[in-house]
Every structure is written in C-alpha cells, then in structure tokens.
C-alpha cells in the first residue's frame, strides 16, 4: 500500500520542481522528501522523475501516478473536513490570503470576531495579489483567498476552487479641492478627464489593469501601491485618481470625491477549496468576512 506521505512528496516535487522547494512547502527536510520518492519508486518498480537541468521532470509513469495522487489527497482532505464537521468546536488553524485593501478594511474585524467567538482557532494572514492568492489556495498553502475582480479584467478560478461574492466595491473619482470639477454636482465621465495628471496603482495590479482597460492610452504620472499615498498626492493638487470606496478608510482634507458615470465596481470575493468547504474553520471564516463586509457597508 502506498503511504500518503509519499504521495504528498510526489505531488509537491511535481508541483514545485525540486526536492528543496517541496521540502519547504511540506515543512520537512530535503532528505525526508528524497527518501519518500526513493521508496515510492522502489514500491512501484518504476522511475518517477528524470533530471531536467536543476529541476526534476515527471516521467510518463510519474505523471500518471501524480494525477492519481492529486485525487487521493483531495479525497483525504474531504474526509478530514467531513470528520471535522462533526465537532461543534471550531479549532485548528486557518490561513487567509488577501489583497491589500481587504487586509486593511475587512480582515481586522473578521479576525477579531473569530478570536472572540472561536478562541481555539488559530488564524494566519498573508497579503498577496489575487492571482498569487488563488494559486496558493489551489496548491493547499492557504485555506481561503479574499480577492478583488473587476468585470473588465476577469480571471479564471482554478479547478477545485469554490467562491462566493461578498459584494460590490464601487470606485469614485477623487480630485483636489482646487480642481475645476470640485464643485460639480453631476457624475463625471472618465472621458472628460483623460488629459489630467493621474496617480494609479502600480503596474500588474488589478486596479491598474482595470484603469488601463477603461481608459486606453492613459499614462499615469504617478504609480503608487498604497491608496492612502494616492489620496495624499491628490490632496496636494498634483493629480487625480479613481479609488474604490473600500480603500478609503480615511480621506485627507483638500480632497473632493465625485461619482463616476457609469459607476465602476469591483467584485469582492472569498474563495476556498471545494474539498475543504465543510470544515468548520472555513465556514466560520467565511461568516466572519460576511459580517465584516456588512459592517463596512453599513458604516459607509
């Protein structure tokens, strides 16, 4: 009988390409991973990997076994989740990967609620962009991913990942108080401000990709990752920006907020692996995020 530990080693090396990377993910020594692979090859009577430069590449037999290993490990995770669902106490550990705004605007309240309602649950948080978060989720390195998605820049969810939408986060135009549009009463069309100096999120972020999609040809004068810094730059009179409401925890003086026509909005989504959707810790975390969203929307 093939041991699960050896299947996990096979799957990790197949995913990350090296014994050292697999050991890091599995929290064990490279020697332990190598032993698992060696014993697995002895038990199956076949070579599972071949060298490809500094990395290892699956043989045809290795690829076949790795595919079945994925199915077996997913089934084990579902079984563990089903067993955990029988317990009334939410415990263990849950790791959440989240985009930056989610870390600042939603996770503090959600984590506080979890600590209060489920003291036996250990929580961990990792800030990362949505694509990285979903990749980590699919590979089993985190338990949930909080991501943002603009309709104009959709991305696919990995196989085996379920998700639900918390709500829509609308964006507005922010301009200096001295700007000619500051006293405008009607919503502003983005086509009216294409010649302005802009501050935008850094390249490759979802917000940057969205802005480039809805304003083709725009060349922002400033690229800044933090929305708070963007607002500070706007307040000085240097530029304008389009900033989601979830990101505006505080607005400095000297900044005017104007609605945009049509009103842009991004989807705020929480995702988890289908195999672990019955885990009480996952269910409790999703519920805490919903409460944090509702509180944030009500406060706004």
C-alpha positions, 0 to 999 in steps of 0.5 A: 500500500502506498503511504500518503506521505509519499504521495504528498512528496510526489505531488509537491516535487511535481508541483514545485520542481525540486526536492528543496522547494517541496521540502519547504512547502511540506515543512520537512527536510530535503532528505525526508522528501528524497527518501519518500520518492526513493521508496515510492519508486522502489514500491512501484518498480518504476522511475518517477522523475528524470533530471531536467537541468536543476529541476526534476521532470515527471516521467510518463509513469510519474505523471500518471501516478501524480494525477492519481495522487492529486485525487487521493489527497483531495479525497483525504482532505474531504474526509478530514473536513467531513470528520471535522464537521462533526465537532461543534468546536471550531479549532485548528488553524486557518490561513487567509490570503488577501489583497491589500485593501481587504487586509486593511478594511475587512480582515481586522474585524473578521479576525477579531470576531473569530478570536472572540467567538472561536478562541481555539482557532488559530488564524494566519494572514498573508497579503498577496495579489489575487492571482498569487492568492488563488494559486496558493489556495489551489496548491493547499498553502492557504485555506481561503483567498479574499480577492478583488475582480473587476468585470473588465479584467476577469480571471479564471478560478482554478479547478477545485476552487469554490467562491462566493461574492461578498459584494460590490466595491464601487470606485469614485473619482477623487480630485483636489479641492482646487480642481475645476470639477470640485464643485460639480454636482453631476457624475463625471465621465472618465472621458472628460478627464483623460488629459489630467495628471493621474496617480494609479496603482502600480503596474500588474495590479488589478486596479491598474489593469482595470484603469488601463482597460477603461481608459486606453492610452492613459499614462499615469504620472504617478504609480503608487501601491498604497491608496492612502499615498494616492489620496495624499498626492491628490490632496496636494493638487498634483493629480487625480485618481479613481479609488474604490470606496473600500480603500478609503478608510480615511480621506485627507482634507483638500480632497473632493470625491465625485461619482463616476458615470457609469459607476465602476465596481469591483467584485469582492470575493472569498474563495476556498477549496471545494474539498475543504468547504465543510470544515468548520474553520472555513465556514466560520471564516467565511461568516466572519468576512460576511459580517465584516463586509456588512459592517463596512457597508453599513458604516459607509 
